[in-house]
Every structure is written in structure tokens, then in C-alpha cells.
Amino acid sequence: MAQTARKVNTSALRRRRAPGAPSLFRLLRVGLTLLAVAACAPGGDRARRDDESAPALRARALVANIESPGATRVGALVWRGGIALTADDPRFGGWSDLWVSDDGRSLRSVSDEGVWLAASLDYDAAGRLARASNARLGRLKDVDGRPLRGKADADAEGLAILADGAALVAFERRHRLLRFEPRVGSVDGGLAGVPRVVATPPELAAAPRNGGVEAMAALPDGGLLLITEEMVGRDGAMVGWLGAPATGGWRWMRFHYPVRGGFRPTGAAALPDGGIVVVERSFDPLRGWRVRLARVAAVALAAAAAGDTLVAIEEIGRLETPWVVENIEGVAARRGPRGETLLWLLSDDNFNPLQRTVLLHFELAPR
């Protein structure tokens, strides 16, 4: 669909349409996406397959802006390349969060159908994201060692790698946190193992069934940040928690994350400067997918630790057509070789044939 859309004479279209009117590309893409919602393939083989596999990944390079191919900056986000990914395993897709290693060379992810993914990342000579390879994926297990099945149990939405290497996975519907112990030298890092339950904030049990923890980040001091997608708190903000390290887990302090314009938080990651980056997503029939990235500065995070406060946020970039955009749910942040802050964004394709799994790479411009 994207190749066909790029053949449209968009410059002529811009001359004819009224200011602010949606482009033909946007209308076509949104219309097709809406038509495909009802056509998403059922679980089928995905739900039955439990083995680990090493699927071949196919990566297609993406353009940052389809109407201005030379454009490389939107807000504070500087384009460092992007790829659309496909694989020959029916479980590939639905990715809900993202972790990238300190050197930027490997990733891990979890899906909303209870599957984990590990892969290698490659870059060109200019440091632009070029390929993903060496994929390995399998099904997450429950505390009894059985593979997670069914949306109620397998809806993984958040992933954080803790300081000791353990992987923490947040689930919706049956709201809970599972800790997977690290396995040194393993590709999966422990995600293929048998987890144990970690205590959550008691209030989380009251979150909407499909609106629990969507954004989770491990903090440098051993703390943990959680933000819900649809649990409304003070002033219409979303409820979140900061967890201070405590014996066997965390001591929770509630805060409130402000939302506006139909955006809701779907992912979070710790920034090298001590702050947090949060991915927010929105969708409507006219504008399609839109993504907003916000920063919670270290000082604002410290203020939130006082409890029951409305955290201060700063918008750092927004992706919407004609910029490359999808249903972004995962974000990772690392320091680059020049000391720059690098971001990776990963999408959930909903196993929809007219959506894509995209991995986008940006540099965060200094203030």
C-alpha cells in the first residue's frame, strides 16, 4: 500500500487542497486501515505454536517523510533511519514494548499475545538503522511453567530490564508483573524461563481491564515507573506509580500523568540524563495514527516522588502523516558513541495485514 501511495502527485495535491485538509495519502491509508480492522486474522496457528524458532527477518528501508524525502527533523527528533520488518513465523507481530542494549546492537520485545522476541540490529556507515537479523522468538511462560495462552493471561504490554539483568513484564486484563530471572549468555536473556509474580500497587486491580500498565521503565537508582493507559485520576490525568526499591520489590507512590488531544501513554524509557521519555498514541478516522513523544525531566520525576502530584511533561516531537508513523507502543533510549541521546520506536501491527511492524531510530537534539 505504501508503494502505491508514494506514486500520488502529492505536490500537486497540496496546491489544490485547502489549508489543514488531510492529504489523499492520509485518507487512503486511514480508510484502508479501518476496513482492515475487522479483517485481522484470528489467532489460529499463532495461538497453538509454543516452540522457539529462529525466523528469517526481512527489513525494508523507510523514508522519514513521504512528501519531503529530504526532511530529517521533526521537533527535537532527528531521523537516524527506520525499517519495516516481516518474518516467516505467524507469531511475529503485536509488539508492545522494546529494550535495546547499551551498544544498540540487540533488542528484546514482548507481544500482546504472550510472545518474546530477541534480535540483532545493524547500522550503515553513517550510523543509520539498516537491518535486523538473528531473530529468535518463543512463548512467554506463566509461573507454573506452562505457555501463556489467551488474551486474558497473555496480554503483555510492558518490558523493563532491571539492573541485575532480570526482565520485568507488565500484563493487562489480568493486571500483574512477572519477573524473569536473567540467563547469562542466552539470547532471550531469561524471557524463555519460568517467572515469579512481583507485587504491584494495590490500586492497579481497579484499572480498566484493557487500560492497565502500558508504559514501564526501569530507573537508574533501581526504581520503577509505571503509567496506565486508561486509569483516570486527578484532573483527567492517567494514574501512574513510582516504585522505590524495597525488600522483594518496590514501595509505591502514586502520581498523575497529564494527557490531552486524545493521546494516551503506551511506552516509556529512562533517558541518559535521568529523565524519562514517554510515547503517547492516538487514533481517529480522519487523521489515522498519531504519536507524541514527551519528556519528564529528572527534576519533575523527583517532584512526582513526593506522591499524588501531577507530573510536568514537555513535548519533544510528534509523528503523523506525512511523517512515517504507525501504532507505536515500544520505546528504548541509550547514549550514543558521541554522547548523544538515541531513541528507538517499535510498533504493534495488531496482526492487521494493512498495518506494519516498524522500527524507527532517532537522535534527540540537545536543548
N, C-alpha and C positions, 0 to 999 in steps of 0.2 A: 504493500500500500504506500509506503513512504517513497519508493522509487517513482511510482506513478504520480504522486502529489508533486514531486520536485519538477515534473515536466510542465506544470502550470506556469504561465507567464505572470509571475507574482508582481513584477514591477508595474505592468500594465494594470493589473488588478488594483494595486494601491492607488493609481491615479484616478480610477473610476469610483472607488468606494468612499463613502462618507467617513470623515474622521471618527476613529473609535469603532467603526464597524468591523465585525470579525472577517478574516480573510476566508477565501474559498477553501484553502487548505484546512483551516480550523473547522469550518462547518462540515467538510467531508470527513475529517478524522473523528470528530465528536459523533457525527451521525452513525458512522460505521461502528464505533466503539459501543454506542448504545444498542445497536442492532445485535452486536455480538454478546452482550451480557447474558441474554437468555440462551445463547448457543454454547456457552462454556462446557467443555467436556466433563462428564461426571468422573468421579474418582477412578472407577474401573481398575485397570492394571496398577495404577499408582497406589491404590489402597491395599492391594494384595501383595505387592512386592516388598520383601523385607531384607533381601541380601544387600551387601555392599557391592558397589560397581565402580568402574573407572571409565565413565563415558567420555567420548571424544568431544571436546568443546569446539564450536565454530564461532569465530568472532568477526563481526563486520564493523568497520570503522564508521563513526558517526560524525556529522557536521554539527558544530555548535548552534548555528542559526541558519535555517534553510532559506531565509530571504536575504541574508547578508553573510555569505560563506566566510568572509574575512573577519567577521566580528569575533572577538575573543574575550570580551569583558562584559559582565552584567552585574551591576552593583559592585561589591568587593570581590566577586568571584572571577578569577582569571582561568580561562579554559586550558586544560592540560590533556585533552583527548578524551575519547569515550568510545565504547564498543557495545554492540548488541550481541547477546550471547544466545546460542541454542545448543542442545545436546541430545544424544540419542538414548536418553533414558526418560520414560514418561513421568518420573518424579521430579525432573528438573523444572523449577519454576516456583512461584509463590513465595519468593524470598522476602523475609520480614525484617531482617537486621543484618548488620555487617561488622566484621572485625578484620583489620588489616595489620600485619606485622610491622614492627618498628622500621624495617628496611623497605617496606612497601612491596615486598616480593611474594607474599602469600596472603590468602584471605580465608575466612570461615564465615558461614552463614547458616541460618536455620529458616525453615519454611513453615507456613501456616497449615501444612499437612504433616508436620512432625518429621521432617527430613533434615539432615545436616549435610553441608557441602564444604569441602576444602579444595583449594586450587592455587596454582601459581600465577603470578602476574608478571608480564614483560612490558618493557618500555622501549621507545626508539631512542636514537642518539640525542634527541633534544629533550628527553625526559617525558614524552607524551605517552599515555597509556596506549598500548598497541595490541596485546594479546592476553588471553588467559588459557592455561594449559594444566596438565597433570591433575585433572579433576578426580575427586573421589567423593562418593556420597553414599549415605545409608540412612536407615530409620532410627530416630531417637527412641530410647527405651524409657519405660516407667520404672518406679522404684522396685518393682518385682522382677525386673529383667525382661519383661515382655515388651514387644514393639508397640509404640503408641499408635492407636487407630481411632478413627472417628474424630469429627471436628470438636466435640466436647472435650476430649482429652489431648488432642494433638496440635491445637492451635497455638504454636509457638510464635511470639511476636517480638521478643527482645533477646539480645545476646550481649553478654559482657564477659570479658576475660579478666579475672581478678589478678592481683599482684602475685599470688602463688601459682598462677597458671591454670587454676580451675576455671571452668566455663559455667556461667550462670545463665539459665534460660528462663524467661518470663512467659507465662501462658495466659491466654484469655479463656472465657467461657467457664472453665474450672480454674479460677484465678489461683495461681501458685507460682513459686520459684523453685526450680530444680537445680542442684549443684552437681556438676560432673567433674570428678577428680581428674587432675592432669595426668597424661601419659607421656612421659618424656620420650621424644623421638618419634612419636606417632604422628601420622598425617592429620588425623582428626583432633589431636590434642586432648582427647578424653571424651569427646561428644559421642563416641560409639560405646561408651561404658554404661554402667548402671548408676543412676544418680541417687541422691537423697534429697528430701524436702528441706527447704530453708524457710524459717518463719517470715511471714510477710506482715506489713502493717495491718492490724486488726480491721481497720476501716475498709480495706480493699475488698472484703467479702461483700460489701454493699455496692460495688461498682456495677454498672450495666454489664450484662452478660458478654456483649460484644464490644465493650468500651472500657476495658481494663487497662493494664500497663502496656503501652505501645512503645514508650521511649525509656531506655535504661542505659546508664553509663556508670562504669567503674571510675572512681575518683582516685587521684594520686595518693591521697592520705589513707587509702583503704576504705573510704566511704562509698556509698552507692546512691545514685539518683534514680528515682522512678517518677514517670509522669503518665497519667491516664489519658485516654483519648476522649472519653465522654462522661467522666465523673465530674459533675458540675459542683463547684464550690463557691467561694466568695466572689461577688461581683461578676458572676458568669464565667469565671476562670476555671481551668481544669485542675483537679486536685493532684498534687504530687507529694513525694516524700524524699527527704534527705536521710540517709542512714549513716549514723556514726558507728565505727567499729565497736563491737561488744563481744563478749564471750559467746561463741557459737553462732554469731550472725551480726545484726545491726540493731541499734537503738534508733527508732524512727521519729522524725519531726516533720509535721505536715507543712506544706506551703501551697501556694496557688499560682498557676501558670496562666497568664492572660492570653486570650485568643480573640481574633477579630477577622472579619471578612470571610467567614466560612472555613478558615484554616483550622486544622486540628493536628496536634503533635503526633508524629509517627516514628521518630527515631532521635537518638541523642548520642553524643560522644564527647569525651573530655578533650579540651584543646591544650596544646603545649604550654600556653600562658596561664593555665589554672582555671580558665573559664570553661564554658560548655557551649557546644553548638547543637541546636535543635532543628530537626527537619519537621516542617508543617506541610500538610497536604490538603488540597481542596479539589472538589469536582462539581461541575454543574453542566447542564446540557448545552449551554451556549459557549462557554469558554473551555470546556474539557478539563484535563488535569492541569492543576497549577501547584507549584511548590514554592514555599518560602523558607529561607534559612534565617534563623535568628541566633544571636549570641547572648548568653548570660555571662556577664563579666565575673571575674573572680570575686570582686567586692560585692556584687549583687548576690552571688551564691553564699557568701559569708553572712550577708544580711538575712537570707532565707533560713539559715540555720537557727535564727532566733525563734522560729516557729510561727505558723499561721500567718505568714506575710504574703503579700502579692509581689512576686519576684519581678525585677526590672529586666526587660529584654530590649535588644537592638536588632533591627532587620539588617542583614548583611547581603542579601541577594534574593532575587525572585526569578524562577524559571516558568515561563508559559510560552505557548506558541507565539512567534516562530522559533523561539529557543527550543533546543531539544528538551523534552520533558516526558515523563511517564509517571506511573503511580509509585513514587519514591517512598520507601519505608526504611531503608538502611543507610547509615552514615558512619564513616570512620574518619579519624583525624590523626595525623602524625607530623612530626617535624621533618622537613626535607634536608638534603645534603648542604644547602646554602643557609640553613637556619629558617627557611620559610615554612609556613603552615600549609600542609597539603590536606585536601579533603577527597573522599571517595563516596559516591552515592549509588545505591543499588535499588532497583525497582522490583515490585511484586507484580507479575503479569496476570495474576488471578487465573492462570491456566486458560486464558482467553486467547483464541487464535489471532485476534486483531490487536492484542497488546504485546509488549516486548519485555524481555529481561535486558535492561541496560545497566551498564556500569560506567559512571561518569567520573571524571577526575578534574579537580580544580585546585588552583593555588589561591589562598586567601590573601588579598592585597593588604599590606600594612596600613594601619590607620594614618 
